[in-house]
C-alpha cells in the first residue's frame, strides 16, 4: 500500500513538473512575430527570390544540413537531388538564419516558401511567403496570421 502511494505521488509530481514546464514556455505574441520578421525581412525576401528563381517545385534545407547544399525535386512526390548554392550571399544568409537565429528549416513548395523557426511538442511555427498570394494549403496549418508585408504570414503547424 505504501509503495502504491509512493508511486502515485511520484506520478503526480512528474505531471505537475511537466505542466509547469509547458506553462513557462514563452508565448510569442503577434507583435514579437512582426518585430522578428522585420529584423530579418531582407534576408527572408532574398532567399525567397533565389529559391523561386531556381525553378524547382520543391526545395529543402535543414539546419542540420551543410549550408551550401539544397535538396531539390520537381515536386514533393518525386526523388530529388542535391545541388550546390551558387550564390555566396544566399549561402551566408541561410547560415545566419540557422546559426544565429535558430531557424530549423527552409522549404519551398509549389506556392510557398516557409522558414521554420520553432518546434516544440509536435508544433512548429515560422514565417511563410505565399508565392501566388493565395493562402498556402500545401501543408497543415492550424494558425495563419498575416504580417505587415504583402504575401507574408506567421504560421503555426501541428
N, CA and C of each residue as an Amber inpcrd file, in Angstrom:
protein
   474
   0.8250000  -1.1900000   0.0000000   0.0000000   0.0000000   0.0000000
   0.8690000   1.2530000   0.0000000   1.8980000   1.2750000   0.8730000
   2.7810000   2.4330000   0.9460000   3.5380000   2.6170000  -0.3630000
   3.9050000   1.4850000  -1.0010000   4.6170000   1.5390000  -2.2710000
   3.7210000   2.1580000  -3.3460000   2.4620000   1.8120000  -3.3540000
   1.4920000   2.3390000  -4.3160000   1.3190000   3.8500000  -4.1340000
   1.2260000   4.3050000  -2.8920000   1.0970000   5.7320000  -2.5980000
   2.3540000   6.4700000  -3.0380000   3.5100000   5.8670000  -2.8140000
   4.7870000   6.4650000  -3.2150000   4.8350000   6.6310000  -4.7370000
   4.4090000   5.6120000  -5.4720000   4.4080000   5.6700000  -6.9380000
   3.4180000   6.7290000  -7.4270000   2.2290000   6.7620000  -6.8520000
   1.2150000   7.7510000  -7.2410000   1.7080000   9.1680000  -6.9700000
   2.3620000   9.3760000  -5.8350000   2.9110000  10.6900000  -5.5110000
   3.9630000  11.0860000  -6.5340000   4.8090000  10.1400000  -6.9210000
   5.8290000  10.4020000  -7.9340000   5.2180000  10.7920000  -9.2680000
   4.1680000  10.0960000  -9.6700000   3.4860000  10.4010000 -10.9290000
   2.8710000  11.7970000 -10.8800000   2.2410000  12.1320000  -9.7720000
   1.6280000  13.4600000  -9.6260000   2.6910000  14.5450000  -9.6930000
   3.8210000  14.3390000  -9.0620000   4.9170000  15.3200000  -9.1000000
   5.4260000  15.4980000 -10.5320000   5.5650000  14.4010000 -11.2580000
   6.0130000  14.4860000 -12.6540000   5.0020000  15.2550000 -13.4980000
   3.7220000  14.9730000 -13.3300000   2.6750000  15.6790000 -14.0850000
   2.7190000  17.1700000 -13.7760000   2.8440000  17.5250000 -12.5260000
   2.9190000  18.9390000 -12.1390000   4.1490000  19.5910000 -12.7650000
   5.2830000  18.8950000 -12.7410000   6.5170000  19.4460000 -13.3250000
   6.3570000  19.6840000 -14.8200000   5.7200000  18.7590000 -15.5230000
   5.5040000  18.9180000 -16.9670000   4.5820000  20.1080000 -17.2410000
   3.5040000  20.2280000 -16.4840000   2.5770000  21.3540000 -16.6670000
   3.2890000  22.6790000 -16.4060000   4.0690000  22.7550000 -15.3400000
   4.8120000  23.9850000 -15.0320000   5.7920000  24.2970000 -16.1520000
   6.4810000  23.2770000 -16.6820000   7.4190000  23.4880000 -17.7820000
   6.7110000  24.0410000 -19.0120000   5.5970000  23.4260000 -19.3850000
   4.8660000  23.8760000 -20.5750000   4.3560000  25.3020000 -20.3800000
   3.8530000  25.6080000 -19.1980000   3.3550000  26.9650000 -18.9310000
   4.4840000  27.9970000 -18.9340000   5.7110000  27.5690000 -18.6530000
   6.8330000  28.5110000 -18.5890000   7.3960000  28.8390000 -19.9600000
   7.0040000  28.0760000 -20.9950000   7.4770000  28.3660000 -22.3440000
   6.8490000  29.6780000 -22.7870000   7.6720000  30.6450000 -23.1870000
   7.1130000  31.9370000 -23.5480000   6.2490000  31.8500000 -24.8000000
   5.0900000  32.4730000 -24.7300000   4.2180000  32.5560000 -25.8800000
   4.6600000  33.7530000 -26.7110000   4.9020000  33.4960000 -27.9850000
   5.3370000  34.5760000 -28.8580000   4.1050000  35.3290000 -29.3230000
   4.1020000  36.6210000 -29.1020000   2.9560000  37.4350000 -29.4670000
   3.0390000  37.8440000 -30.9340000   1.9180000  38.2790000 -31.4700000
   1.8770000  38.7490000 -32.8560000   2.8410000  39.9220000 -33.0410000
   2.9270000  40.7750000 -32.0480000   3.8370000  41.9270000 -32.1170000
   5.2970000  41.4630000 -32.1840000   5.6410000  40.4490000 -31.4030000
   7.0060000  39.9170000 -31.4150000   7.3020000  39.2120000 -32.7370000
   6.3180000  38.4730000 -33.2660000   6.4880000  37.8400000 -34.5760000
   6.7960000  38.8860000 -35.6420000   6.0510000  39.9630000 -35.6130000
   6.2420000  41.0560000 -36.5820000   7.6230000  41.6940000 -36.4130000
   8.0300000  41.9270000 -35.1790000   9.3410000  42.5480000 -34.9170000
  10.4690000  41.6590000 -35.4260000  10.3940000  40.3740000 -35.1310000
  11.4230000  39.4420000 -35.5930000  11.4110000  39.3180000 -37.1210000
  10.2300000  39.3420000 -37.7030000  10.1250000  39.2780000 -39.1670000
  10.8050000  40.4910000 -39.7990000  10.5020000  41.6770000 -39.3080000
  11.0840000  42.8960000 -39.8800000  12.5990000  42.9290000 -39.7070000
  13.0880000  42.3460000 -38.6260000  14.5290000  42.2810000 -38.3810000
  15.2420000  41.4830000 -39.4780000  14.6010000  40.4250000 -39.9550000
  15.2060000  39.5480000 -40.9590000  14.5270000  39.6190000 -42.3220000
  13.6890000  40.6120000 -42.5340000  12.8730000  40.6720000 -43.7490000
  13.7040000  40.6070000 -45.0360000  14.7870000  41.3560000 -45.1060000
  15.5790000  41.3820000 -46.3340000  16.1960000  40.0110000 -46.6220000
  16.7220000  39.3650000 -45.5900000  17.2970000  38.0260000 -45.7660000
  16.2220000  37.0430000 -46.2260000  15.0640000  37.0630000 -45.5780000
  13.9730000  36.1630000 -45.9440000  13.5240000  36.4060000 -47.3830000
  13.4040000  37.6670000 -47.7610000  12.9870000  38.0200000 -49.1230000
  14.0200000  37.5870000 -50.1560000  15.3000000  37.8090000 -49.8670000
  16.3610000  37.4210000 -50.8070000  16.3850000  35.9110000 -51.0310000
  16.2560000  35.1430000 -49.9520000  16.2430000  33.6820000 -50.0710000
  15.0070000  33.2320000 -50.8500000  13.8650000  33.8530000 -50.5780000
  12.6270000  33.5210000 -51.2880000  12.7900000  33.7310000 -52.7900000
  13.3320000  34.8720000 -53.1840000  13.5410000  35.1640000 -54.6110000
  14.5130000  34.1530000 -55.2230000  15.5930000  33.8640000 -54.5160000
  16.5840000  32.8950000 -55.0070000  15.9340000  31.5270000 -55.2190000
  15.1840000  31.0340000 -54.2290000  14.5280000  29.7360000 -54.3400000
  13.5410000  29.7320000 -55.5070000  12.7600000  30.7860000 -55.6300000
  11.7660000  30.8730000 -56.7070000  12.4510000  30.8170000 -58.0690000
  13.5550000  31.5240000 -58.2110000  14.2470000  31.6020000 -59.4970000
  14.9930000  30.3230000 -59.8670000  15.2150000  29.4190000 -58.9210000
  15.8730000  28.1570000 -59.2470000  15.0130000  27.2780000 -60.1460000
  13.6940000  27.4500000 -60.0710000  12.7990000  26.7310000 -60.9670000
  12.3850000  25.3350000 -60.5380000  12.7090000  24.9340000 -59.3300000
  12.2910000  23.6200000 -58.8330000  10.9540000  23.7500000 -58.1020000
  10.1280000  22.7020000 -58.1840000   8.8530000  22.7010000 -57.4740000
   9.0170000  22.5300000 -55.9750000  10.1200000  21.8660000 -55.5810000
  10.3410000  21.6050000 -54.1620000  11.8150000  21.8000000 -53.8380000
  12.0760000  22.5440000 -52.7550000  13.4450000  22.7880000 -52.2800000
  13.4230000  22.6800000 -50.7620000  14.4590000  22.0730000 -50.1930000
  14.5310000  21.9320000 -48.7440000  15.9720000  22.0510000 -48.2840000
  16.1700000  22.7680000 -47.2050000  17.4420000  22.7730000 -46.4870000
  17.1110000  22.8350000 -45.0010000  17.7640000  21.9690000 -44.2330000
  17.5590000  21.9260000 -42.7810000  18.7980000  22.4680000 -42.0840000
  18.6130000  22.8990000 -40.8530000  19.7370000  23.4440000 -40.0910000
  20.8180000  22.3940000 -39.8600000  20.4570000  21.1220000 -39.9320000
  21.4450000  20.0610000 -39.7440000  22.2320000  19.7640000 -41.0270000
  21.7990000  20.3460000 -42.1530000  22.4970000  20.1660000 -43.4290000
  23.6560000  21.1360000 -43.5300000  24.5450000  20.8700000 -44.4920000
  25.5680000  21.8640000 -44.8270000  24.8450000  23.0500000 -45.4640000
  25.2450000  24.2610000 -45.1230000  24.5400000  25.4510000 -45.6000000
  24.8820000  25.8150000 -47.0440000  25.6190000  24.9550000 -47.7530000
  25.9450000  25.2470000 -49.1460000  25.2580000  24.2880000 -50.1170000
  24.3550000  23.4420000 -49.6010000  23.7210000  22.4250000 -50.4350000
  22.2150000  22.3990000 -50.1980000  21.4450000  22.3050000 -51.2790000
  19.9940000  22.2290000 -51.2170000  19.5280000  20.8790000 -51.7310000
  18.4430000  20.3650000 -51.1570000  17.7610000  19.2050000 -51.7110000
  16.6800000  19.7690000 -52.6240000  16.6470000  19.3410000 -53.8830000
  15.6720000  19.8670000 -54.8400000  14.9720000  18.7130000 -55.5520000
  13.7390000  18.9650000 -55.9770000  12.9650000  17.9840000 -56.7380000
  11.9210000  18.7370000 -57.5560000  11.3480000  18.0490000 -58.5330000
  10.3050000  18.6950000 -59.3330000   9.0310000  18.8730000 -58.5100000
   8.8030000  17.9650000 -57.5470000   7.6820000  18.1010000 -56.6160000
   7.9620000  17.2170000 -55.4030000   7.0750000  17.2520000 -54.4280000
   7.3110000  16.5090000 -53.1820000   7.2160000  15.0030000 -53.3550000
   6.6120000  14.5370000 -54.4440000   6.4110000  13.1030000 -54.6370000
   7.5320000  12.4400000 -55.4440000   8.4420000  13.2150000 -55.9820000
   9.4980000  12.6330000 -56.8060000  10.8220000  12.6430000 -56.0650000
  11.7000000  11.7410000 -56.4820000  13.0390000  11.6720000 -55.9130000
  13.8290000  12.8830000 -56.3860000  14.5650000  13.4450000 -55.4940000
  15.3080000  14.6460000 -55.8460000  16.8020000  14.4240000 -55.8710000
  17.5050000  15.5330000 -55.8510000  18.9640000  15.5180000 -55.8720000
  19.4710000  16.6640000 -55.0070000  20.7520000  16.6650000 -54.7490000
  21.3800000  17.7570000 -54.0160000  22.1250000  18.6340000 -55.0050000
  21.9600000  19.9520000 -54.8440000  22.6960000  20.9000000 -55.6740000
  23.4030000  21.9010000 -54.7700000  24.4680000  22.4590000 -55.2570000
  25.2060000  23.4720000 -54.5020000  24.5610000  24.8320000 -54.6870000
  24.6120000  25.6350000 -53.6420000  24.1500000  27.0250000 -53.7370000
  25.2490000  27.8010000 -54.4540000  24.8870000  28.4770000 -55.5280000
  25.8740000  29.1790000 -56.3420000  25.9100000  30.6840000 -56.0640000
  25.4460000  31.0680000 -54.8890000  25.3800000  32.4790000 -54.5290000
  25.9040000  32.6230000 -53.0960000  27.0730000  33.2450000 -52.9500000
  27.6970000  33.3740000 -51.6190000  26.8260000  34.1340000 -50.6240000
  26.1270000  35.1760000 -51.0860000  25.2750000  35.9570000 -50.1900000
  24.1350000  35.0940000 -49.6470000  23.5090000  34.3330000 -50.5180000
  22.4140000  33.4580000 -50.0850000  22.9320000  32.3970000 -49.1190000
  24.0750000  31.8290000 -49.4250000  24.6770000  30.8380000 -48.5270000
  24.9460000  31.4450000 -47.1540000  25.4830000  32.6600000 -47.1180000
  25.7360000  33.3550000 -45.8420000  24.4300000  33.6880000 -45.1210000
  23.4070000  34.0990000 -45.8890000  22.1060000  34.4200000 -45.2880000
  21.4880000  33.1850000 -44.6320000  21.5410000  32.0460000 -45.3220000
  20.9980000  30.8010000 -44.7650000  21.7640000  30.4190000 -43.5030000
  23.0730000  30.5370000 -43.5650000  23.9080000  30.2380000 -42.4000000
  23.5440000  31.1450000 -41.2230000  23.3120000  32.4120000 -41.4800000
  22.9130000  33.3680000 -40.4390000  21.5940000  32.9540000 -39.7970000
  20.6080000  32.5890000 -40.6100000  19.3140000  32.1870000 -40.0590000
  19.4470000  30.9390000 -39.1930000  20.2160000  29.9670000 -39.6440000
  20.3660000  28.7200000 -38.9000000  21.2300000  28.8880000 -37.6550000
  22.3780000  29.4840000 -37.8040000  23.3560000  29.5390000 -36.7010000
  23.0590000  30.6520000 -35.6950000  22.6470000  31.8150000 -36.1820000
  22.4790000  32.9770000 -35.3000000  21.0500000  33.2010000 -34.8380000
  20.0800000  32.6880000 -35.5930000  18.6800000  32.9670000 -35.2720000
  17.8610000  31.7340000 -34.9380000  18.4820000  30.5580000 -34.9370000
  17.7970000  29.3420000 -34.5160000  16.7540000  28.7980000 -35.4670000
  16.8000000  29.1680000 -36.7280000  15.8480000  28.6170000 -37.6850000
  16.1160000  27.1270000 -37.8570000  15.0740000  26.3460000 -38.1380000
  15.1780000  24.9000000 -38.2430000  15.2560000  24.4090000 -39.6780000
  14.4720000  25.0240000 -40.5560000  14.4850000  24.6130000 -41.9560000
  13.9240000  25.7190000 -42.8340000  14.2570000  25.6040000 -44.1180000
  13.6830000  26.4720000 -45.1440000  13.1740000  25.5280000 -46.2230000
  11.9230000  25.7230000 -46.6250000  11.2990000  24.8280000 -47.5860000
  10.5000000  25.6240000 -48.6020000  10.6620000  25.2700000 -49.8810000
   9.8310000  25.8540000 -50.9350000   8.9270000  24.7700000 -51.4770000
   7.6310000  25.0340000 -51.4640000   6.6510000  24.1670000 -52.1080000
   6.1650000  24.8540000 -53.3690000   5.1100000  24.3470000 -53.9640000
   4.6200000  24.9250000 -55.2160000   4.1860000  26.3780000 -55.0850000
   3.5460000  26.7190000 -53.9660000   3.0330000  28.0810000 -53.8510000
   3.4870000  28.8050000 -52.5780000   4.5530000  28.3250000 -51.9620000
   5.0130000  28.9790000 -50.7350000   6.5070000  28.7490000 -50.5240000
   7.0870000  29.6180000 -49.7000000   8.4020000  29.3850000 -49.1070000
   8.2040000  29.5900000 -47.6200000   8.6250000  28.6110000 -46.8240000
   8.4580000  28.7460000 -45.3770000   9.7990000  28.6300000 -44.6760000
   9.8780000  29.3480000 -43.5580000  11.0680000  29.4060000 -42.7260000
  10.6450000  28.9870000 -41.3250000  10.9080000  27.7360000 -40.9450000
  10.5070000  27.2300000 -39.6320000  11.4930000  27.7350000 -38.5810000
  10.9600000  28.3970000 -37.5550000  11.8220000  28.9740000 -36.5300000
  11.6130000  28.3670000 -35.1520000  10.6010000  27.5330000 -34.9910000
  10.3970000  26.9260000 -33.6860000   9.7440000  25.5730000 -33.8620000
  10.0090000  24.7100000 -32.9230000   9.3810000  23.4030000 -32.9270000
   9.3870000  22.8470000 -31.5200000   8.2130000  22.5230000 -30.9960000
   8.1160000  22.0190000 -29.6370000   6.8670000  21.1720000 -29.4990000
   7.0230000  20.0170000 -28.9490000   5.8960000  19.1270000 -28.6430000
   4.9770000  18.9150000 -29.8420000   5.5570000  18.6720000 -31.0120000
   4.7720000  18.3800000 -32.1980000   4.2350000  19.5930000 -32.9250000
   4.5520000  20.7780000 -32.4540000   4.1020000  22.0000000 -33.1040000
   5.3200000  22.7170000 -33.6790000   5.1320000  23.3840000 -34.8040000
   6.1970000  24.2360000 -35.3160000   5.5680000  25.5210000 -35.8280000
   6.3780000  26.5380000 -35.9190000   5.8960000  27.8200000 -36.3970000
   6.9940000  28.5250000 -37.1480000   6.5980000  29.5310000 -37.8820000
   7.5960000  30.2810000 -38.6200000   6.9650000  31.2600000 -39.5790000
   7.8070000  31.7290000 -40.4860000   7.3830000  32.7130000 -41.4710000
   7.1290000  32.0220000 -42.7940000   6.0930000  32.4520000 -43.4760000
   5.6910000  31.8300000 -44.7180000   5.4040000  32.9150000 -45.7440000
   5.9150000  32.7340000 -46.9440000   5.6210000  33.6530000 -48.0380000
   4.7810000  32.9180000 -49.0720000   3.6780000  33.5100000 -49.4760000
   2.8050000  32.9390000 -50.4880000   3.2590000  33.4390000 -51.8630000
   3.7910000  32.5340000 -52.6670000   4.3280000  32.9150000 -53.9840000
   3.2580000  33.4380000 -54.9280000   2.0460000  32.9100000 -54.8310000
   0.9790000  33.3490000 -55.7340000  -0.0930000  34.1730000 -55.0140000
   0.2100000  34.5840000 -53.8110000  -0.6560000  35.4170000 -52.9650000
  -1.9560000  34.7420000 -52.5430000  -2.0600000  33.4300000 -52.7960000
  -3.1950000  32.6890000 -52.2620000  -2.7770000  32.1790000 -50.8790000
  -3.7360000  31.7250000 -50.1220000  -3.3850000  31.1650000 -48.8200000
  -2.8030000  29.7800000 -49.0730000  -1.5490000  29.5680000 -48.7200000
  -0.9040000  28.2850000 -49.0000000  -1.5830000  27.1450000 -48.2450000
  -1.8590000  26.0860000 -48.9610000  -2.5400000  24.9460000 -48.3430000
  -1.7720000  23.6410000 -48.5490000  -0.5050000  23.7190000 -48.8630000
   0.2780000  22.5220000 -49.1710000   0.6690000  21.7220000 -47.9330000
   0.5210000  22.2800000 -46.7450000   0.7920000  21.5380000 -45.5130000
  -0.1990000  22.0050000 -44.4720000  -0.3560000  21.2190000 -43.4030000
  -1.3930000  21.5040000 -42.4030000  -0.9860000  22.6650000 -41.5130000
  -1.8120000  23.6860000 -41.5070000  -1.5630000  24.8850000 -40.7150000
  -2.7340000  25.0610000 -39.7520000  -2.4300000  25.2040000 -38.4660000
  -3.5060000  25.4150000 -37.5050000  -3.7780000  26.8930000 -37.2730000
  -2.8040000  27.7520000 -37.6330000  -2.9740000  29.1910000 -37.4570000
  -2.1420000  29.9080000 -38.5120000  -2.7050000  30.9490000 -39.1100000
  -2.0180000  31.7190000 -40.1400000  -2.3610000  33.1890000 -39.9280000
  -1.3620000  33.9890000 -39.5000000  -1.5730000  35.4130000 -39.2410000
  -0.8270000  36.2330000 -40.2700000  -1.5430000  37.1270000 -40.9350000
  -0.9370000  37.9920000 -41.9350000   0.0160000  38.9720000 -41.2590000
   1.1860000  39.1560000 -41.8700000   2.1600000  40.1380000 -41.3870000
   2.0060000  41.4320000 -42.1690000   2.7830000  42.4440000 -41.8470000
   2.6190000  43.7660000 -42.4400000   3.0330000  43.8420000 -43.9080000
   3.8670000  42.9430000 -44.3600000   4.3250000  42.9500000 -45.7510000
   3.4650000  41.9930000 -46.5790000   3.0860000  42.4360000 -47.7660000
   2.1980000  41.6750000 -48.6280000   2.7490000  40.2820000 -48.9220000
   1.9150000  39.2700000 -48.7330000   2.2680000  37.8980000 -49.0370000
   2.9260000  37.1340000 -47.9010000   3.2710000  37.8200000 -46.7980000
   3.9750000  37.1890000 -45.6730000   3.0230000  36.8660000 -44.5330000
   3.2490000  35.7050000 -43.8970000   2.4160000  35.2320000 -42.7890000
   3.2980000  34.6260000 -41.7020000   2.7500000  34.6110000 -40.4790000
   3.2910000  33.7870000 -39.3970000   2.3760000  32.5760000 -39.3380000
   2.9470000  31.3840000 -39.3610000   2.1200000  30.1810000 -39.3300000
   2.4670000  29.3500000 -38.1020000   1.4730000  28.5750000 -37.6640000
   1.6730000  27.5450000 -36.6460000   1.1100000  26.2800000 -37.2560000
   1.8960000  25.2200000 -37.1600000   1.5340000  23.9350000 -37.7450000
   1.5830000  22.8970000 -36.6300000   0.6610000  21.9340000 -36.6880000
   0.7280000  20.8350000 -35.7280000   0.4790000  19.5130000 -36.3820000
